[in-house]
């Protein structure tokens, strides 16, 4: 039986890398008593695969792993068993049964969307006046650092200017060329066909850049590349240390021409 | 949400940020407002090493079972984070609460090997706690040392408020209760330490004074007050079965060295190898009840989700119920995807049968630790392993399909001659020859692979070899060269690989192992010169140490190059491990005569630990 699990990753768990997350879930399966299938052979391993690796430092509301099980309790019971053994920062939010002929999440991932917020005070340099006894101050606490709407965003750009930049240099431009660094060197890439959504939005009075883009084994784009493009186009400097990235969800192509489908919409709850 | 002592920016700029975030499965969170004692438990090495240590998991579990104590963990920040913490003056923090270590009531540091001593200073420095105990105020944590190196704590005497000598399970309750009582009544740090010194097993170095003779040896070592004990007796757990054991050990996110359930099946060893400190300081051998072990194995696997369980002891084959335990685990874990690992098993028909069930024969290798190449020298060190046992074991293994064998030896053992060194190569050669005789050509899986590794012997306190001399680094390298040349001259040299340990670090380890409190300034000097992670060859710098010795006017050879007279006052003589000095002297003399001493089950050798009235001494076993 094929199962797809969706989970969220928050807080300091964003510092646990992809391979360690796989090891974490392998152990979690055993702790939760999930009747997971093992491969044949002398050193059997759990049949488990992740949809799209999440970079270190990124939080997410839509992470996926596919497993195969011999038998399963209901979705609700399985989720409860898993969540009872999760650490703070990781929460399983769905557990669905896939059709037997379903392809793995990894092989069908087509897009992902992100929120990019500006982290404040990170480029201020070392806290020079922090004498003994100072545990944290504004400069060393990442959680109280998102700027408010009237303030500027990355390298002094305002939300309004960023909106204009999207209109001028992305929506209204014939192409949006960036240089992508790969293992083999650099190559020039047009972002336009690979970015499916790009806007400045606001949450709790705080502006952020929303971007939905091509993800997967082909044309895997990192969201900061889009921001870097917009900043460069407007003469601003891009500093990766000032970008706080949150992944909203991961998608596959829906039936021909019907857009995208969240990966957990492809299965059904077990009751 | 959990707080973090480090900003995202810092965490994203260092290697393996997950080392510093805490929050692992089974880590313990408490409300700081609801506990009376905050305890930071430290292993002074990198997280992946420290998290693999069983002793800390035991004490962490035991302390946290007390409602009024919150025990948290601390490991050495890797040099990348070390630099940032120093530059920005961010105090070192405990993983669970992310609160500064210096705000805790206690900082406990386990001392597992001498080369971590500079990391101890790193921990204190980064915590912003004065390095020297005498400079600390009532606001600083009480700094406690524990672990095997406390059997000679003297090189670290300046830096610790107290040492806990022996097994941690027994006296911490008394220490905590005393602390609460005295703190509540408004006593000072000094007054607390004075009273703590009266608890069995607790050594407060500042309350003792050493005087020296002209030749540098100790003239006298005694307490500075009448009500402080002259001798500290090692603490010993007498009932291993009913003692606390962590049923829910912490499971790291990143891959630790020991990424598995560790099941301690017994403590101590019956063998009495004369070089081995563990074989002396953990006497007597005490087995855990096999029923209890089965129950623990199941509970620990369920609570961690680990895919491997390892049996831990100094010599697993000597556990009387090993067959029953392993058979149980093999049956119980069949089809569950959980592996069983069996280190320190003697190679014989039984262990090979078991191993063929639990590991992939083609990939795994078998390990022998004869420690010395010749029978003569094996008798000197009391290693009850003969060439025949090794060759027969290897033959059985070759017949069972193995073709990889690892050998561990030591060079520089007392009385060692060139002949003994060459015998190492000869034994490896004979083993290879046995492979080609035993396994017909058509059944061979390529050549056999014999790996020979040598380390250099470091005499340790409380062993029969504690009086032995060491040699200069050049001399050690010369010995390794003799072995190397001899290996190359063997008929089967193409099947043998030889590795040897570095010599410089061996000599420093030797100084620290048998040094005294006059080494304190040297350690401080090395740390101030930038010495950290000296146990890591990429960070160890011999020149830094030799300069520090010179600047502090300490002659390292005094500690290493002399064969010490049997009546010399040794720096650790104030500790009573239960194994008597008379026994150790007797064993030293027997070693010089090449006489073997039977193991504890064959015949009691009268070492003295019978006084504890437990374990093998009184006929207790695992059934």
Interface residues (C-beta under 8 A of the other chain):
Chain A: X10 X11 X12 X13 X15 X16 X17 X20 X23 X24 X26 X27 X28 X29 X30 X31 X38 X42 X43 X44 X45 X46 X56 X57 X85 X87 X88 X89 X119 X122 X126 X127 X130 X131 X132 X133 X134 X135 X136 X139 X140 X141 X142 X143 X241 X244
Chain B: X1 X2 X4 X5 X6 X7 X8 X9 X10 X11 X12 X13 X17 X18 X21 X22 X23 X24 X25 X87 X88 X89 X90 X91 X99 X100 X128 X251 X253 X254 X255 X301 X302 X303 X304 X305 X306 X307 X335 X336 X337 X338 X339 X360
